[in-house]
């Protein structure tokens, strides 16, 4: 759980100092204006991830879930307290994103890898 907390803190610090744009929706600016729906979806996803994190004994699954939990909480914090998500990573070939988005991507990749490995 300390790892998750450190990831969340890193996400929030980088957003505080590096924000270049804001997103009122989700990925690719979908669901703009549906902040409440995005918060509900995030809370459901967070509850599911926390359930499996607590239930799991597999360390690599917990690692993937740790990244997912941190990513969800990082963007959820923004949506609840700011009404939008702060973004700053821009490669000019993909939408602007943040560390929380990266954590979500890494977490999903780990979980997919573990699924195929079995």
N, CA, C and O atoms as a GROMACS GRO file, in nm:
protein
  472
    1UNK      N    1   0.081  -0.120   0.000
    1UNK     CA    2   0.000   0.000   0.000
    1UNK      C    3   0.086   0.126   0.000
    1UNK      O    4   0.043   0.230  -0.050
    2UNK      N    5   0.206   0.119   0.054
    2UNK     CA    6   0.296   0.235   0.053
    2UNK      C    7   0.333   0.269  -0.091
    2UNK      O    8   0.342   0.387  -0.126
    3UNK      N    9   0.355   0.167  -0.174
    3UNK     CA   10   0.388   0.188  -0.314
    3UNK      C   11   0.275   0.265  -0.384
    3UNK      O   12   0.301   0.358  -0.461
    4UNK      N   13   0.152   0.226  -0.357
    4UNK     CA   14   0.036   0.293  -0.416
    4UNK      C   15   0.033   0.440  -0.374
    4UNK      O   16   0.014   0.529  -0.456
    5UNK      N   17   0.053   0.464  -0.246
    5UNK     CA   18   0.053   0.601  -0.194
    5UNK      C   19   0.163   0.684  -0.259
    5UNK      O   20   0.141   0.801  -0.292
    6UNK      N   21   0.281   0.626  -0.276
    6UNK     CA   22   0.391   0.698  -0.340
    6UNK      C   23   0.359   0.733  -0.485
    6UNK      O   24   0.391   0.843  -0.531
    7UNK      N   25   0.295   0.641  -0.557
    7UNK     CA   26   0.255   0.668  -0.695
    7UNK      C   27   0.153   0.781  -0.701
    7UNK      O   28   0.161   0.869  -0.788
    8UNK      N   29   0.057   0.780  -0.611
    8UNK     CA   30  -0.045   0.886  -0.608
    8UNK      C   31   0.020   1.021  -0.579
    8UNK      O   32  -0.011   1.120  -0.644
    9UNK      N   33   0.110   1.024  -0.483
    9UNK     CA   34   0.180   1.149  -0.450
    9UNK      C   35   0.262   1.198  -0.569
    9UNK      O   36   0.260   1.317  -0.600
   10UNK      N   37   0.332   1.108  -0.635
   10UNK     CA   38   0.411   1.145  -0.754
   10UNK      C   39   0.321   1.203  -0.862
   10UNK      O   40   0.355   1.303  -0.924
   11UNK      N   41   0.207   1.140  -0.885
   11UNK     CA   42   0.112   1.190  -0.984
   11UNK      C   43   0.065   1.331  -0.949
   11UNK      O   44   0.064   1.419  -1.034
   12UNK      N   45   0.027   1.352  -0.825
   12UNK     CA   46  -0.026   1.482  -0.785
   12UNK      C   47   0.081   1.591  -0.787
   12UNK      O   48   0.053   1.705  -0.825
   13UNK      N   49   0.202   1.558  -0.748
   13UNK     CA   50   0.311   1.656  -0.752
   13UNK      C   51   0.342   1.697  -0.895
   13UNK      O   52   0.357   1.815  -0.924
   14UNK      N   53   0.351   1.599  -0.984
   14UNK     CA   54   0.383   1.632  -1.123
   14UNK      C   55   0.270   1.714  -1.186
   14UNK      O   56   0.296   1.805  -1.264
   15UNK      N   57   0.146   1.682  -1.153
   15UNK     CA   58   0.034   1.760  -1.206
   15UNK      C   59   0.038   1.904  -1.154
   15UNK      O   60   0.009   1.998  -1.228
   16UNK      N   61   0.074   1.920  -1.029
   16UNK     CA   62   0.079   2.053  -0.969
   16UNK      C   63   0.181   2.142  -1.040
   16UNK      O   64   0.154   2.259  -1.067
   17UNK      N   65   0.298   2.086  -1.070
   17UNK     CA   66   0.405   2.165  -1.128
   17UNK      C   67   0.407   2.167  -1.281
   17UNK      O   68   0.460   2.261  -1.341
   18UNK      N   69   0.350   2.067  -1.345
   18UNK     CA   70   0.369   2.052  -1.489
   18UNK      C   71   0.243   2.062  -1.574
   18UNK      O   72   0.252   2.049  -1.696
   19UNK      N   73   0.130   2.086  -1.517
   19UNK     CA   74   0.005   2.088  -1.594
   19UNK      C   75   0.013   2.186  -1.711
   19UNK      O   76   0.048   2.303  -1.693
   20UNK      N   77  -0.019   2.136  -1.829
   20UNK     CA   78  -0.022   2.222  -1.948
   20UNK      C   79  -0.161   2.233  -2.006
   20UNK      O   80  -0.190   2.326  -2.081
   21UNK      N   81  -0.248   2.138  -1.972
   21UNK     CA   82  -0.385   2.140  -2.023
   21UNK      C   83  -0.476   2.067  -1.925
   21UNK      O   84  -0.429   1.995  -1.837
   22UNK      N   85  -0.604   2.086  -1.942
   22UNK     CA   86  -0.700   2.014  -1.858
   22UNK      C   87  -0.798   1.940  -1.948
   22UNK      O   88  -0.821   1.978  -2.062
   23UNK      N   89  -0.854   1.833  -1.894
   23UNK     CA   90  -0.947   1.748  -1.968
   23UNK      C   91  -1.073   1.732  -1.884
   23UNK      O   92  -1.069   1.678  -1.774
   24UNK      N   93  -1.185   1.780  -1.936
   24UNK     CA   94  -1.312   1.771  -1.866
   24UNK      C   95  -1.384   1.639  -1.894
   24UNK      O   96  -1.493   1.615  -1.843
   25UNK      N   97  -1.322   1.554  -1.975
   25UNK     CA   98  -1.381   1.425  -2.007
   25UNK      C   99  -1.289   1.312  -1.966
   25UNK      O  100  -1.218   1.319  -1.866
   26UNK      N  101  -1.292   1.208  -2.047
   26UNK     CA  102  -1.204   1.093  -2.026
   26UNK      C  103  -1.105   1.089  -2.142
   26UNK      O  104  -1.082   1.191  -2.207
   27UNK      N  105  -1.047   0.974  -2.167
   27UNK     CA  106  -0.950   0.959  -2.275
   27UNK      C  107  -1.006   1.011  -2.407
   27UNK      O  108  -1.123   0.989  -2.439
   28UNK      N  109  -0.922   1.079  -2.481
   28UNK     CA  110  -0.960   1.135  -2.611
   28UNK      C  111  -1.076   1.235  -2.599
   28UNK      O  112  -1.150   1.257  -2.695
   29UNK      N  113  -1.091   1.295  -2.481
   29UNK     CA  114  -1.196   1.394  -2.454
   29UNK      C  115  -1.339   1.339  -2.468
   29UNK      O  116  -1.432   1.416  -2.494
   30UNK      N  117  -1.356   1.208  -2.453
   30UNK     CA  118  -1.492   1.153  -2.458
   30UNK      C  119  -1.562   1.183  -2.326
   30UNK      O  120  -1.496   1.203  -2.224
   31UNK      N  121  -1.690   1.186  -2.328
   31UNK     CA  122  -1.776   1.207  -2.211
   31UNK      C  123  -1.753   1.343  -2.144
   31UNK      O  124  -1.766   1.356  -2.022
   32UNK      N  125  -1.719   1.444  -2.223
   32UNK     CA  126  -1.707   1.579  -2.168
   32UNK      C  127  -1.844   1.621  -2.114
   32UNK      O  128  -1.945   1.604  -2.182
   33UNK      N  129  -1.844   1.674  -1.994
   33UNK     CA  130  -1.968   1.717  -1.931
   33UNK      C  131  -2.033   1.609  -1.846
   33UNK      O  132  -2.138   1.631  -1.786
   34UNK      N  133  -1.972   1.492  -1.842
   34UNK     CA  134  -2.026   1.381  -1.764
   34UNK      C  135  -1.934   1.348  -1.645
   34UNK      O  136  -1.905   1.232  -1.619
   35UNK      N  137  -1.890   1.451  -1.576
   35UNK     CA  138  -1.797   1.433  -1.464
   35UNK      C  139  -1.853   1.340  -1.358
   35UNK      O  140  -1.781   1.254  -1.307
   36UNK      N  141  -1.980   1.355  -1.324
   36UNK     CA  142  -2.040   1.269  -1.222
   36UNK      C  143  -2.037   1.124  -1.266
   36UNK      O  144  -2.004   1.036  -1.186
   37UNK      N  145  -2.070   1.096  -1.391
   37UNK     CA  146  -2.064   0.960  -1.442
   37UNK      C  147  -1.922   0.906  -1.436
   37UNK      O  148  -1.900   0.791  -1.397
   38UNK      N  149  -1.824   0.987  -1.475
   38UNK     CA  150  -1.684   0.943  -1.470
   38UNK      C  151  -1.640   0.916  -1.327
   38UNK      O  152  -1.562   0.823  -1.303
   39UNK      N  153  -1.688   0.994  -1.232
   39UNK     CA  154  -1.656   0.971  -1.090
   39UNK      C  155  -1.716   0.838  -1.045
   39UNK      O  156  -1.650   0.761  -0.977
   40UNK      N  157  -1.840   0.812  -1.083
   40UNK     CA  158  -1.906   0.686  -1.044
   40UNK      C  159  -1.834   0.567  -1.105
   40UNK      O  160  -1.808   0.468  -1.036
   41UNK      N  161  -1.800   0.575  -1.233
   41UNK     CA  162  -1.728   0.466  -1.298
   41UNK      C  163  -1.593   0.444  -1.229
   41UNK      O  164  -1.553   0.330  -1.206
   42UNK      N  165  -1.524   0.552  -1.195
   42UNK     CA  166  -1.395   0.541  -1.127
   42UNK      C  167  -1.409   0.476  -0.991
   42UNK      O  168  -1.327   0.393  -0.953
   43UNK      N  169  -1.513   0.513  -0.917
   43UNK     CA  170  -1.534   0.454  -0.784
   43UNK      C  171  -1.565   0.305  -0.794
   43UNK      O  172  -1.517   0.227  -0.711
   44UNK      N  173  -1.643   0.265  -0.893
   44UNK     CA  174  -1.673   0.122  -0.912
   44UNK      C  175  -1.545   0.047  -0.949
   44UNK      O  176  -1.517  -0.060  -0.894
   45UNK      N  177  -1.466   0.103  -1.043
   45UNK     CA  178  -1.340   0.039  -1.083
   45UNK      C  179  -1.244   0.032  -0.964
   45UNK      O  180  -1.176  -0.069  -0.945
   46UNK      N  181  -1.239   0.139  -0.886
   46UNK     CA  182  -1.152   0.140  -0.768
   46UNK      C  183  -1.194   0.033  -0.668
   46UNK      O  184  -1.109  -0.038  -0.613
   47UNK      N  185  -1.323   0.022  -0.644
   47UNK     CA  186  -1.372  -0.081  -0.550
   47UNK      C  187  -1.335  -0.221  -0.598
   47UNK      O  188  -1.293  -0.305  -0.519
   48UNK      N  189  -1.351  -0.246  -0.728
   48UNK     CA  190  -1.316  -0.378  -0.783
   48UNK      C  191  -1.166  -0.404  -0.769
   48UNK      O  192  -1.126  -0.513  -0.728
   49UNK      N  193  -1.085  -0.306  -0.801
   49UNK     CA  194  -0.939  -0.323  -0.790
   49UNK      C  195  -0.897  -0.346  -0.645
   49UNK      O  196  -0.813  -0.432  -0.618
   50UNK      N  197  -0.955  -0.270  -0.553
   50UNK     CA  198  -0.922  -0.289  -0.411
   50UNK      C  199  -0.965  -0.427  -0.362
   50UNK      O  200  -0.893  -0.489  -0.285
   51UNK      N  201  -1.080  -0.474  -0.406
   51UNK     CA  202  -1.128  -0.607  -0.368
   51UNK      C  203  -1.027  -0.713  -0.412
   51UNK      O  204  -0.988  -0.798  -0.332
   52UNK      N  205  -0.986  -0.709  -0.539
   52UNK     CA  206  -0.893  -0.809  -0.590
   52UNK      C  207  -0.753  -0.792  -0.532
   52UNK      O  208  -0.680  -0.889  -0.515
   53UNK      N  209  -0.716  -0.668  -0.501
   53UNK     CA  210  -0.586  -0.644  -0.438
   53UNK      C  211  -0.582  -0.711  -0.300
   53UNK      O  212  -0.485  -0.778  -0.266
   54UNK      N  213  -0.686  -0.692  -0.223
   54UNK     CA  214  -0.694  -0.750  -0.088
   54UNK      C  215  -0.704  -0.902  -0.095
   54UNK      O  216  -0.642  -0.973  -0.015
   55UNK      N  217  -0.781  -0.952  -0.190
   55UNK     CA  218  -0.806  -1.097  -0.204
   55UNK      C  219  -0.685  -1.173  -0.259
   55UNK      O  220  -0.662  -1.288  -0.224
   56UNK      N  221  -0.608  -1.108  -0.346
   56UNK     CA  222  -0.501  -1.176  -0.418
   56UNK      C  223  -0.380  -1.205  -0.330
   56UNK      O  224  -0.346  -1.128  -0.240
   57UNK      N  225  -0.318  -1.317  -0.358
   57UNK     CA  226  -0.192  -1.353  -0.292
   57UNK      C  227  -0.076  -1.349  -0.392
   57UNK      O  228   0.039  -1.367  -0.353
   58UNK      N  229  -0.108  -1.326  -0.518
   58UNK     CA  230  -0.007  -1.324  -0.624
   58UNK      C  231   0.058  -1.186  -0.632
   58UNK      O  232  -0.010  -1.086  -0.656
   59UNK      N  233   0.189  -1.181  -0.612
   59UNK     CA  234   0.256  -1.051  -0.601
   59UNK      C  235   0.254  -0.971  -0.731
   59UNK      O  236   0.247  -0.848  -0.726
   60UNK      N  237   0.260  -1.035  -0.846
   60UNK     CA  238   0.260  -0.960  -0.972
   60UNK      C  239   0.120  -0.906  -1.005
   60UNK      O  240   0.106  -0.800  -1.065
   61UNK      N  241   0.018  -0.980  -0.965
   61UNK     CA  242  -0.118  -0.928  -0.982
   61UNK      C  243  -0.136  -0.807  -0.891
   61UNK      O  244  -0.196  -0.707  -0.932
   62UNK      N  245  -0.085  -0.816  -0.770
   62UNK     CA  246  -0.093  -0.701  -0.678
   62UNK      C  247  -0.016  -0.582  -0.734
   62UNK      O  248  -0.057  -0.467  -0.714
   63UNK      N  249   0.094  -0.606  -0.804
   63UNK     CA  250   0.169  -0.497  -0.865
   63UNK      C  251   0.084  -0.428  -0.973
   63UNK      O  252   0.075  -0.306  -0.977
   64UNK      N  253   0.024  -0.508  -1.060
   64UNK     CA  254  -0.063  -0.451  -1.164
   64UNK      C  255  -0.180  -0.375  -1.104
   64UNK      O  256  -0.213  -0.265  -1.149
   65UNK      N  257  -0.241  -0.432  -1.002
   65UNK     CA  258  -0.352  -0.365  -0.936
   65UNK      C  259  -0.306  -0.239  -0.863
   65UNK      O  260  -0.381  -0.141  -0.854
   66UNK      N  261  -0.184  -0.240  -0.811
   66UNK     CA  262  -0.129  -0.121  -0.745
   66UNK      C  263  -0.120  -0.004  -0.842
   66UNK      O  264  -0.158   0.108  -0.810
   67UNK      N  265  -0.070  -0.032  -0.962
   67UNK     CA  266  -0.063   0.073  -1.064
   67UNK      C  267  -0.204   0.122  -1.100
   67UNK      O  268  -0.227   0.242  -1.112
   68UNK      N  269  -0.297   0.029  -1.117
   68UNK     CA  270  -0.435   0.068  -1.151
   68UNK      C  271  -0.499   0.151  -1.040
   68UNK      O  272  -0.561   0.254  -1.068
   69UNK      N  273  -0.484   0.108  -0.918
   69UNK     CA  274  -0.542   0.182  -0.805
   69UNK      C  275  -0.484   0.324  -0.799
   69UNK      O  276  -0.558   0.420  -0.783
   70UNK      N  277  -0.353   0.335  -0.812
   70UNK     CA  278  -0.289   0.467  -0.808
   70UNK      C  279  -0.338   0.555  -0.922
   70UNK      O  280  -0.364   0.674  -0.903
   71UNK      N  281  -0.349   0.499  -1.041
   71UNK     CA  282  -0.396   0.576  -1.156
   71UNK      C  283  -0.540   0.621  -1.140
   71UNK      O  284  -0.574   0.736  -1.170
   72UNK      N  285  -0.624   0.532  -1.092
   72UNK     CA  286  -0.764   0.567  -1.072
   72UNK      C  287  -0.776   0.677  -0.967
   72UNK      O  288  -0.848   0.775  -0.987
   73UNK      N  289  -0.707   0.661  -0.854
   73UNK     CA  290  -0.716   0.760  -0.747
   73UNK      C  291  -0.659   0.894  -0.791
   73UNK      O  292  -0.716   0.999  -0.759
   74UNK      N  293  -0.549   0.892  -0.865
   74UNK     CA  294  -0.489   1.018  -0.911
   74UNK      C  295  -0.584   1.100  -0.995
   74UNK      O  296  -0.598   1.220  -0.972
   75UNK      N  297  -0.650   1.037  -1.091
   75UNK     CA  298  -0.743   1.111  -1.176
   75UNK      C  299  -0.876   1.136  -1.105
   75UNK      O  300  -0.941   1.238  -1.130
   76UNK      N  301  -0.916   1.046  -1.017
   76UNK     CA  302  -1.038   1.065  -0.940
   76UNK      C  303  -1.026   1.187  -0.849
   76UNK      O  304  -1.120   1.265  -0.837
   77UNK      N  305  -0.912   1.203  -0.787
   77UNK     CA  306  -0.885   1.320  -0.703
   77UNK      C  307  -0.908   1.448  -0.783
   77UNK      O  308  -0.974   1.540  -0.736
   78UNK      N  309  -0.851   1.452  -0.904
   78UNK     CA  310  -0.868   1.570  -0.990
   78UNK      C  311  -1.016   1.594  -1.021
   78UNK      O  312  -1.065   1.706  -1.010
   79UNK      N  313  -1.086   1.489  -1.060
   79UNK     CA  314  -1.227   1.506  -1.099
   79UNK      C  315  -1.312   1.553  -0.983
   79UNK      O  316  -1.398   1.639  -1.000
   80UNK      N  317  -1.289   1.497  -0.865
   80UNK     CA  318  -1.372   1.533  -0.749
   80UNK      C  319  -1.341   1.675  -0.702
   80UNK      O  320  -1.433   1.753  -0.677
   81UNK      N  321  -1.213   1.709  -0.690
   81UNK     CA  322  -1.178   1.838  -0.630
   81UNK      C  323  -1.160   1.952  -0.730
   81UNK      O  324  -1.167   2.069  -0.691
   82UNK      N  325  -1.136   1.920  -0.857
   82UNK     CA  326  -1.115   2.026  -0.956
   82UNK      C  327  -1.222   2.028  -1.065
   82UNK      O  328  -1.244   2.132  -1.128
   83UNK      N  329  -1.287   1.916  -1.088
   83UNK     CA  330  -1.387   1.907  -1.194
   83UNK      C  331  -1.327   1.872  -1.329
   83UNK      O  332  -1.399   1.867  -1.429
   84UNK      N  333  -1.198   1.847  -1.334
   84UNK     CA  334  -1.127   1.810  -1.456
   84UNK      C  335  -0.999   1.738  -1.418
   84UNK      O  336  -0.958   1.737  -1.302
   85UNK      N  337  -0.935   1.676  -1.518
   85UNK     CA  338  -0.808   1.606  -1.497
   85UNK      C  339  -0.696   1.689  -1.558
   85UNK      O  340  -0.708   1.738  -1.671
   86UNK      N  341  -0.589   1.705  -1.484
   86UNK     CA  342  -0.473   1.782  -1.531
   86UNK      C  343  -0.379   1.692  -1.610
   86UNK      O  344  -0.346   1.582  -1.565
   87UNK      N  345  -0.337   1.739  -1.726
   87UNK     CA  346  -0.248   1.663  -1.815
   87UNK      C  347  -0.125   1.746  -1.849
   87UNK      O  348  -0.130   1.869  -1.848
   88UNK      N  349  -0.014   1.677  -1.878
   88UNK     CA  350   0.108   1.750  -1.911
   88UNK      C  351   0.205   1.677  -2.003
   88UNK      O  352   0.297   1.739  -2.056
   89UNK      N  353   0.188   1.549  -2.024
   89UNK     CA  354   0.280   1.474  -2.110
   89UNK      C  355   0.227   1.481  -2.253
   89UNK      O  356   0.117   1.433  -2.282
   90UNK      N  357   0.306   1.541  -2.341
   90UNK     CA  358   0.260   1.565  -2.478
   90UNK      C  359   0.371   1.530  -2.577
   90UNK      O  360   0.474   1.596  -2.583
   91UNK      N  361   0.348   1.424  -2.655
   91UNK     CA  362   0.443   1.382  -2.757
   91UNK      C  363   0.402   1.430  -2.896
   91UNK      O  364   0.466   1.396  -2.995
   92UNK      N  365   0.296   1.510  -2.902
   92UNK     CA  366   0.243   1.565  -3.027
   92UNK      C  367   0.197   1.459  -3.127
   92UNK      O  368   0.172   1.492  -3.243
   93UNK      N  369   0.186   1.336  -3.086
   93UNK     CA  370   0.134   1.229  -3.173
   93UNK      C  371   0.020   1.154  -3.106
   93UNK      O  372  -0.040   1.064  -3.164
   94UNK      N  373  -0.009   1.193  -2.984
   94UNK     CA  374  -0.109   1.125  -2.903
   94UNK      C  375  -0.172   1.232  -2.814
   94UNK      O  376  -0.109   1.334  -2.789
   95UNK      N  377  -0.293   1.212  -2.766
   95UNK     CA  378  -0.349   1.312  -2.674
   95UNK      C  379  -0.260   1.333  -2.553
   95UNK      O  380  -0.186   1.243  -2.512
   96UNK      N  381  -0.267   1.452  -2.496
   96UNK     CA  382  -0.188   1.485  -2.377
   96UNK      C  383  -0.239   1.398  -2.262
   96UNK      O  384  -0.359   1.375  -2.249
   97UNK      N  385  -0.147   1.349  -2.179
   97UNK     CA  386  -0.185   1.261  -2.069
   97UNK      C  387  -0.102   1.293  -1.946
   97UNK      O  388  -0.028   1.391  -1.945
   98UNK      N  389  -0.113   1.212  -1.842
   98UNK     CA  390  -0.044   1.236  -1.715
   98UNK      C  391   0.008   1.104  -1.658
   98UNK      O  392  -0.010   0.998  -1.718
   99UNK      N  393   0.072   1.111  -1.543
   99UNK     CA  394   0.126   0.989  -1.482
   99UNK      C  395   0.016   0.891  -1.442
   99UNK      O  396   0.034   0.770  -1.455
  100UNK      N  397  -0.096   0.941  -1.394
  100UNK     CA  398  -0.206   0.851  -1.356
  100UNK      C  399  -0.251   0.768  -1.477
  100UNK      O  400  -0.278   0.649  -1.464
  101UNK      N  401  -0.260   0.833  -1.593
  101UNK     CA  402  -0.296   0.759  -1.715
  101UNK      C  403  -0.191   0.653  -1.746
  101UNK      O  404  -0.224   0.541  -1.787
  102UNK      N  405  -0.065   0.688  -1.727
  102UNK     CA  406   0.044   0.593  -1.750
  102UNK      C  407   0.036   0.477  -1.652
  102UNK      O  408   0.057   0.362  -1.690
  103UNK      N  409   0.005   0.506  -1.526
  103UNK     CA  410  -0.009   0.400  -1.426
  103UNK      C  411  -0.122   0.305  -1.465
  103UNK      O  412  -0.108   0.183  -1.452
  104UNK      N  413  -0.234   0.360  -1.513
  104UNK     CA  414  -0.346   0.275  -1.557
  104UNK      C  415  -0.302   0.184  -1.671
  104UNK      O  416  -0.332   0.065  -1.672
  105UNK      N  417  -0.230   0.241  -1.767
  105UNK     CA  418  -0.183   0.163  -1.882
  105UNK      C  419  -0.088   0.051  -1.838
  105UNK      O  420  -0.102  -0.063  -1.882
  106UNK      N  421   0.007   0.084  -1.753
  106UNK     CA  422   0.102  -0.016  -1.704
  106UNK      C  423   0.030  -0.126  -1.626
  106UNK      O  424   0.059  -0.244  -1.643
  107UNK      N  425  -0.064  -0.086  -1.541
  107UNK     CA  426  -0.140  -0.184  -1.462
  107UNK      C  427  -0.217  -0.280  -1.551
  107UNK      O  428  -0.217  -0.401  -1.527
  108UNK      N  429  -0.283  -0.227  -1.652
  108UNK     CA  430  -0.358  -0.312  -1.744
  108UNK      C  431  -0.264  -0.405  -1.821
  108UNK      O  432  -0.295  -0.523  -1.839
  109UNK      N  433  -0.150  -0.353  -1.866
  109UNK     CA  434  -0.054  -0.438  -1.936
  109UNK      C  435  -0.006  -0.554  -1.850
  109UNK      O  436   0.003  -0.668  -1.897
  110UNK      N  437   0.024  -0.527  -1.725
  110UNK     CA  438   0.069  -0.633  -1.633
  110UNK      C  439  -0.040  -0.738  -1.616
  110UNK      O  440  -0.013  -0.858  -1.622
  111UNK      N  441  -0.163  -0.694  -1.596
  111UNK     CA  442  -0.273  -0.788  -1.575
  111UNK      C  443  -0.300  -0.869  -1.702
  111UNK      O  444  -0.325  -0.989  -1.694
  112UNK      N  445  -0.296  -0.807  -1.818
  112UNK     CA  446  -0.313  -0.880  -1.944
  112UNK      C  447  -0.201  -0.982  -1.962
  112UNK      O  448  -0.226  -1.096  -1.999
  113UNK      N  449  -0.078  -0.941  -1.936
  113UNK     CA  450   0.035  -1.034  -1.946
  113UNK      C  451   0.015  -1.155  -1.855
  113UNK      O  452   0.036  -1.269  -1.896
  114UNK      N  453  -0.024  -1.129  -1.731
  114UNK     CA  454  -0.045  -1.239  -1.637
  114UNK      C  455  -0.158  -1.331  -1.683
  114UNK      O  456  -0.152  -1.452  -1.662
  115UNK      N  457  -0.259  -1.274  -1.744
  115UNK     CA  458  -0.371  -1.354  -1.794
  115UNK      C  459  -0.327  -1.449  -1.905
  115UNK      O  460  -0.367  -1.566  -1.908
  116UNK      N  461  -0.244  -1.398  -1.996
  116UNK     CA  462  -0.195  -1.481  -2.106
  116UNK      C  463  -0.090  -1.582  -2.058
  116UNK      O  464  -0.078  -1.690  -2.115
  117UNK      N  465  -0.017  -1.546  -1.956
  117UNK     CA  466   0.087  -1.634  -1.901
  117UNK      C  467   0.026  -1.761  -1.842
  117UNK      O  468   0.084  -1.870  -1.849
  118UNK      N  469  -0.091  -1.745  -1.784
  118UNK     CA  470  -0.159  -1.862  -1.723
  118UNK      C  471  -0.211  -1.950  -1.833
  118UNK      O  472  -0.271  -2.054  -1.805
   0.00000   0.00000   0.00000
